[in-house]
Each structure stands twice: as structure tokens, then as C-alpha cells.
């Protein structure tokens, strides 16, 4: 696997983990609300949905290697 693909895989794998752990204090606000729910709820649900998309991208990159 080339260095660029390896870095892409590492970046895609780290993105959801970092967003769900390190960025939560930045998104932890009661305002603004989205659909009556706090923004943090939307942030977490969005990343839970985005994680399989990142994993799919990783599998596509690894199959090409």
C-alpha cells in the first residue's frame, strides 16, 4: 500500500474517533437547538451515521492496494 493510501486510511479511521471524543466539549452547547434537540445530540448521531461511511471508504481503499 502506498504512503498516500496508508495516510488516507489512518485519517478516515481516526476522524470519527476524534470527532466523538475530542470535539465533544466544543459541541456541548444547549443552544443552538436542532429540531428541539440540543446540538450535541445531532453531533453524536451524525458521527454515528458517518462512521460506517468512513469504514466503507477504508475498505474501498484497501481493496485497491
N, C-alpha and C positions, 0 to 999 in steps of 0.2 A: 504494500500500500504506500502510495506516495506521501510525502510530508504534508502536502496541502490537504489531501483527503483525511489524513490522520488528525490534523488540526480541526477540520470541519466536523469530524465525528466527535472529538472531545468537546468542541464548542456546543454542538447540538445536545450532547449528553449532559453537559453542565448547566445549560440555560434553564431548564425547568427547576433543577435542584436549587440553583442560586436564586431564582425568582421566588420560589416558595419559602426560602429560609432567610436570605439576607435582605430582600427587598420588602418583606412584610412590615417591618417597622416604618418604612416610608409610605406604605399604602394604608396603614392602620389609622383611618380617619372616620369619624361618624358622618362628616359632610365632605364631599357631595354624596348624595344617595342616588342609586340607580334602581328605578322601579320600586322605590320604597325600602330597598335593602342597602346596607352600608357598602361603600366601595370595596372594602376588604373582602366581602363575600364574593363580589364579582371578580376580583383579582384572583382569588383562590380557585374558583370554579373555572375561570378562563384558562388558568395554567394547568388545571387537571385535565381539561379538554385538549389543550395544546401539547401535553406530554406525549400522547400516542402519535401525534403528527410528527414530533421530533424523532421519536423512535422509528417511525416508518422511514423518515429521511435517512437515519443512520443505517437501516437495513438496506436501503437502495444504494447508498454509498459503498457499503461493504460488499455487496454482490458484484459491483463493477470492478472491485480490486482484484 
